[in-house]
Amino acid sequence: MKKLILLVVLVALAGAAYFALRSPSTPQFTLEDGYHYLYDGKSLDGWRTIGGEATFAPEGEDIVGRRGPGENTFLRTEKPTAISR
């Protein structure tokens, strides 16, 4: 019984390590033709803030907004979002 519990714990740890260490920048799906990612995962080049004084910063695959004084603040891409065919 102890060996079975040890085996289950080891398998669970191995699974957790796999998901924690795999590359987060690898897309989990492929985009259809004509589509593109709006965020490169590294910088906010091509983005601008509108409204208040909140700040935004890239943190890995995420864009993190931090509340600032004043009105609502929005982050907007400057890239075209419409697809021309």
C-alpha positions in Angstrom: 0.0 0.0 0.0 2.9 2.4 0.8 4.4 1.7 -2.6 1.2 2.5 -4.3 0.8 5.8 -2.5 4.5 6.7 -3.3 3.9 5.9 -6.9 0.8 8.1 -7.1 2.6 11.0 -5.4 5.6 10.6 -7.8 3.3 10.6 -10.9 1.5 13.7 -9.6 4.8 15.5 -9.0 6.0 14.6 -12.4 2.8 15.9 -14.0 3.0 19.1 -12.0 6.6 19.6 -13.1 5.8 19.0 -16.7 3.1 21.7 -16.7 5.2 24.1 -14.7 8.3 23.8 -16.9 6.8 23.7 -20.4 7.4 26.8 -22.5 4.5 29.2 -22.0 5.3 31.1 -25.2 4.3 28.0 -27.3 0.9 28.6 -28.7 -1.6 26.0 -27.7 -3.4 26.3 -31.1 -2.7 27.5 -34.6 -4.2 30.6 -36.0 -6.3 30.5 -39.1 -5.0 32.1 -42.2 -5.3 35.9 -42.1 -5.1 36.2 -38.3 -2.2 37.4 -36.2 -1.4 37.8 -32.5 -1.9 41.3 -31.2 0.5 40.9 -28.3 4.1 39.6 -28.9 4.5 38.4 -25.3 7.5 40.7 -24.8 6.7 44.4 -25.1 3.9 46.9 -25.4 5.1 48.2 -28.7 2.0 49.0 -30.8 -0.2 49.6 -27.8 -1.3 52.9 -26.2 -3.3 53.9 -23.1 -6.5 55.9 -23.3 -8.1 57.7 -20.4 -6.7 57.7 -16.9 -3.3 57.2 -15.5 -3.1 53.5 -14.8 0.0 51.7 -15.9 0.4 48.6 -18.0 3.4 46.3 -18.2 4.3 43.0 -20.0 4.8 40.2 -17.6 5.5 37.0 -19.6 2.5 36.1 -21.7 0.3 38.6 -19.8 -0.3 42.3 -19.9 -0.7 43.5 -16.3 -2.6 46.7 -15.5 -2.1 48.5 -12.3 -4.7 51.0 -11.0 -3.8 54.6 -11.1 -5.4 57.9 -10.1 -8.2 59.4 -12.1 -10.7 58.0 -14.6 -10.7 54.5 -16.1 -7.7 53.6 -18.2 -7.9 51.4 -21.3 -5.1 49.7 -23.2 -5.7 49.8 -27.0 -3.7 48.2 -29.8 -2.6 50.4 -32.7 -2.5 47.3 -35.0 -5.3 46.9 -37.5 -7.8 44.3 -36.3 -9.9 43.9 -39.4 -9.0 41.2 -41.9 -9.0 42.2 -45.5 -9.5 39.4 -48.0 
